[in-house]
Amino acid sequence: MFDFSLMSLVAGLPGLLIALVLHEYAHARVADAMGDFTPRMQGRLTLNPKAHIDPIGLVMLLIAHFGWAKPVMINPRNFKNWRKGELLVALAGPGANLAIAFVTMICMAVLFKMGIYSEGVRLVLSMIVLYNINFAIFNMIPVPPLDGSKVLMMFLPGKYVYKMASLERYSFIILIVMMMTPVLSLILIPLNHLVLGLFNGIIGVFL
């Protein structure tokens, strides 16, 4: 899923933390805005990494290349509009990751034009972009409990929603298989290049 050489690991740690924390914070913030007080009660409306990082999940991510953060618990019954709430909360995490990647790429372009673009800065910012784009894409894979499955279930007929939800018991195995085979790379690499190309095209128009 990611490049874990020693150099990229050190340079990528800020990007990893930013991707995890902002992803979960966005879920919590949007859920709260839609009327669900659960994330607020659980102390998730903060950018403090301690509120969002699962120590075991972080270690697993660093060692086994597969990990997780603390999921934001929500109660859809509290939403003013449960369907809209579910959809926006699910999209909030990946959306935040893409926004971070886009803003970081703008910073990279500006620093380059200003002539203060050192190799160290380039590596750290590049890893922020990489982690955030990959987190967005990975979480939009339609496998429960990833965000993509929640978005998909909003548009499926009722009987298929139940079938999709029942896959969650096998989700860990499914994701491990994807990680251990070329499947995940076949998803991440082309979509990563697509997003980078789109962002570069937009930034190029203005800078």
C-alpha positions as CSV (number, residue, x, y, z in Angstrom):
1,M,0.0,0.0,0.0
2,F,2.9,2.4,0.8
3,D,6.6,2.6,0.4
4,F,8.2,1.6,3.7
5,S,12.0,2.1,3.1
6,L,13.7,3.7,6.2
7,M,14.0,7.1,4.5
8,S,10.4,7.2,3.3
9,L,9.3,5.9,6.7
10,V,10.9,8.8,8.6
11,A,9.9,11.4,6.0
12,G,6.4,9.9,5.8
13,L,5.6,9.9,9.5
14,P,4.1,13.4,9.4
15,G,2.0,12.4,6.4
16,L,0.9,9.2,8.0
17,L,-0.3,11.0,11.1
18,I,-1.9,13.8,9.2
19,A,-3.8,11.3,7.0
20,L,-5.0,9.2,9.9
21,V,-6.0,12.1,12.2
22,L,-7.6,14.3,9.6
23,H,-9.5,11.4,8.1
24,E,-11.1,10.5,11.5
25,Y,-11.6,14.1,12.6
26,A,-13.5,14.9,9.4
27,H,-15.9,12.0,10.1
28,A,-16.4,13.2,13.6
29,R,-16.9,16.9,12.6
30,V,-19.4,16.1,9.8
31,A,-21.4,13.7,12.0
32,D,-21.6,16.4,14.7
33,A,-22.7,19.0,12.1
34,M,-25.4,16.6,10.9
35,G,-26.8,16.3,14.4
36,D,-25.1,13.3,16.0
37,F,-23.5,14.2,19.4
38,T,-21.8,10.8,19.7
39,P,-18.4,11.9,18.4
40,R,-18.5,14.9,20.6
41,M,-19.2,12.8,23.7
42,Q,-16.3,10.5,22.8
43,G,-13.9,13.4,22.5
44,R,-13.3,13.0,18.8
45,L,-13.8,16.6,17.8
46,T,-10.1,17.4,18.2
47,L,-7.0,17.2,16.1
48,N,-5.1,15.7,19.0
49,P,-3.6,12.4,17.6
50,K,-4.2,10.7,20.9
51,A,-7.9,10.8,20.3
52,H,-7.7,9.1,16.9
53,I,-4.6,6.9,16.7
54,D,-5.0,3.3,17.7
55,P,-1.5,2.3,18.9
56,I,-1.8,-1.3,17.7
57,G,-3.2,-0.2,14.3
58,L,-0.3,2.3,13.9
59,V,2.3,-0.3,14.8
60,M,0.7,-2.8,12.4
61,L,0.7,-0.1,9.7
62,L,4.4,0.5,10.2
63,I,5.4,-3.1,10.5
64,A,2.9,-5.1,8.4
65,H,1.9,-2.3,6.0
66,F,-1.7,-2.7,7.1
67,G,-3.3,-0.8,10.0
68,W,-6.1,1.3,11.2
69,A,-7.1,4.3,13.4
70,K,-9.8,4.4,16.0
71,P,-13.1,4.4,14.1
72,V,-15.5,7.2,14.8
73,M,-18.7,5.8,16.3
74,I,-21.9,7.4,15.1
75,N,-25.6,7.0,15.7
76,P,-27.5,7.6,12.5
77,R,-30.8,8.0,14.4
78,N,-29.5,11.4,15.6
79,F,-29.0,12.7,12.1
80,K,-31.5,15.3,11.0
81,N,-31.6,13.4,7.7
82,W,-30.2,9.9,8.2
83,R,-29.5,9.1,4.6
84,K,-27.8,12.4,3.9
85,G,-25.9,12.2,7.2
86,E,-24.6,8.7,6.5
87,L,-23.5,9.7,3.0
88,L,-21.7,12.9,4.0
89,V,-20.0,11.3,7.0
90,A,-18.7,8.4,4.9
91,L,-17.4,10.9,2.2
92,A,-15.9,13.2,4.8
93,G,-12.8,11.2,5.6
94,P,-11.7,10.5,2.0
95,G,-12.7,14.0,1.0
96,A,-10.5,15.5,3.8
97,N,-7.6,13.3,2.6
98,L,-7.9,14.5,-1.0
99,A,-8.2,18.1,0.2
100,I,-5.0,17.8,2.2
101,A,-3.2,16.3,-0.7
102,F,-4.4,19.1,-3.0
103,V,-3.4,21.9,-0.6
104,T,0.0,20.2,-0.1
105,M,0.6,20.1,-3.8
106,I,-0.2,23.8,-4.1
107,C,2.4,24.4,-1.3
108,M,4.9,22.3,-3.2
109,A,4.4,24.3,-6.4
110,V,4.6,27.7,-4.6
111,L,7.8,26.7,-2.7
112,F,9.4,25.5,-6.0
113,K,8.6,28.8,-7.7
114,M,10.1,30.6,-4.7
115,G,13.3,28.6,-5.0
116,I,13.2,27.2,-1.4
117,Y,12.3,23.7,-2.4
118,S,15.0,21.5,-0.8
119,E,15.2,17.7,-1.2
120,G,14.1,17.1,2.4
121,V,11.1,19.4,2.1
122,R,10.2,17.7,-1.3
123,L,10.3,14.3,0.3
124,V,8.2,15.1,3.3
125,L,5.6,17.0,1.3
126,S,5.5,14.2,-1.4
127,M,4.8,11.6,1.3
128,I,2.0,13.7,2.7
129,V,0.5,13.8,-0.8
130,L,1.0,10.0,-1.3
131,Y,-0.4,8.9,2.0
132,N,-3.5,11.1,1.8
133,I,-4.3,10.1,-1.8
134,N,-3.8,6.5,-1.0
135,F,-5.9,6.7,2.2
136,A,-8.7,8.3,0.2
137,I,-8.7,5.6,-2.5
138,F,-8.2,2.8,-0.1
139,N,-11.1,3.9,2.1
140,M,-13.4,4.2,-0.9
141,I,-13.0,0.5,-1.7
142,P,-16.5,-1.0,-1.3
143,V,-15.6,-3.5,1.4
144,P,-17.3,-3.1,4.8
145,P,-16.5,-1.3,7.1
146,L,-14.6,1.0,4.7
147,D,-16.2,4.2,3.7
148,G,-16.8,3.1,0.1
149,S,-19.2,0.3,1.3
150,K,-21.2,2.9,3.3
151,V,-21.5,5.1,0.2
152,L,-22.5,2.2,-2.0
153,M,-25.1,1.0,0.5
154,M,-26.9,4.3,0.2
155,F,-27.8,3.5,-3.4
156,L,-28.4,-0.2,-3.2
157,P,-31.9,-1.8,-2.8
158,G,-32.6,-3.0,0.7
159,K,-31.9,-6.7,0.1
160,Y,-28.5,-5.9,-1.2
161,V,-27.7,-3.6,1.6
162,Y,-28.1,-6.6,4.0
163,K,-25.9,-8.8,1.9
164,M,-23.2,-6.0,1.7
165,A,-23.3,-5.5,5.5
166,S,-23.0,-9.3,6.0
167,L,-19.6,-9.2,4.3
168,E,-18.1,-7.3,7.3
169,R,-17.4,-10.5,9.1
170,Y,-15.0,-11.4,6.3
171,S,-13.6,-8.0,5.7
172,F,-10.3,-8.5,7.5
173,I,-9.6,-11.6,5.4
174,I,-10.7,-9.8,2.2
175,L,-8.4,-6.9,2.9
176,I,-5.5,-9.1,3.8
177,V,-5.8,-11.0,0.6
178,M,-5.9,-7.7,-1.3
179,M,-2.8,-6.6,0.5
180,M,-0.9,-9.9,-0.2
181,T,-1.8,-10.0,-3.9
182,P,-1.5,-7.5,-6.8
183,V,-5.2,-6.6,-6.4
184,L,-4.6,-3.6,-4.2
185,S,-1.8,-2.2,-6.4
186,L,-4.0,-2.6,-9.4
187,I,-6.5,-0.3,-7.7
188,L,-4.2,2.2,-6.0
189,I,-1.6,2.9,-8.6
190,P,-3.8,3.8,-11.6
191,L,-6.2,5.9,-9.4
192,N,-3.3,7.5,-7.6
193,H,-1.8,8.6,-11.0
194,L,-5.3,9.8,-12.1
195,V,-5.8,12.0,-9.0
196,L,-2.2,13.3,-9.3
197,G,-2.7,14.2,-12.9
198,L,-6.0,15.9,-12.2
199,F,-4.6,17.9,-9.3
200,N,-1.5,18.9,-11.3
201,G,-3.7,20.0,-14.2
202,I,-5.8,22.2,-11.9
203,I,-2.7,23.7,-10.2
204,G,-1.0,24.2,-13.5
205,V,-3.8,26.4,-14.7
206,F,-3.3,28.9,-11.8
207,L,0.4,28.5,-11.1
